[in-house]
């Protein structure tokens, strides 16, 4: 069998349908909101890569620091023969993990973007010809089944702090789904950004160069291209605020004037009052006890908690 296979459980045309649903629901309610997954077209993914290199955006560097320091411990604790990575993207950080896992046989990168999976999977095979790569084009929130060839013990990695993009109810669903996917003895490696001072958080989501502003406004370009909408990104300001009650960062787009955007593909006109905002992302920040409790509620027992030297970001290792 080929060491590289690609399975798609996400229908090719599901993207526009899901986008329409999210727009129909999110832009017709008050206050307006859109799910953050729509940032990541080719341009948005590029902008996010740029964000990870910004001086203000610490999570990527902090998580890499932990992964490098703890890769051997993760390998010892899990003895993983299969590594499943959700939202694998370019698989850059995973390389540290893969190098440290001597018993690893199968790597299963899962992403909604086929264009990210193909080159990343092939590049990994060049470095690790002993691996079998089963790439999966799937939405991990909806019916992800692991490939038959995924020998235990399995390690499922969800890195980057992307768990923070889910609302609390979605998080519960996610942990339950993950737990159901794992067999006893399998493990979850989870990256979570941590609660810290407001100034550091706001700077990370409102950088001086305006890369995050461009990333945020890119969702309007996605709506224009995919649905024929007529948003002018220049009509909106990028807003990043710390919600202290919910302990999450919010990104919003604020209309600079009263305007109506037309979405002909949906026979829809969206009115914005001057100053009206649409929430485009929540990025939750965590504390140790909350992570532990949420994992436990899904039947996942926390075994390790590691942070970077500055205590900004954490990796949790939990077993089923
Ligand atoms: C990729 C979801 C972890 O929430 O920090 C970066 C996305 N948003 N800057 C995050 C993001 C604004 C990022 N995640």
Boltz pocket constraint, residues with backbone or C-beta under 6 A from the ligand:
constraints:
  - pocket:
      binder: B
      contacts: [[A, 51], [A, 59], [A, 159], [A, 160], [A, 161], [A, 162], [A, 164], [A, 165], [A, 204], [A, 205], [A, 212], [A, 281], [A, 282], [A, 283]]
      max_distance: 6.0
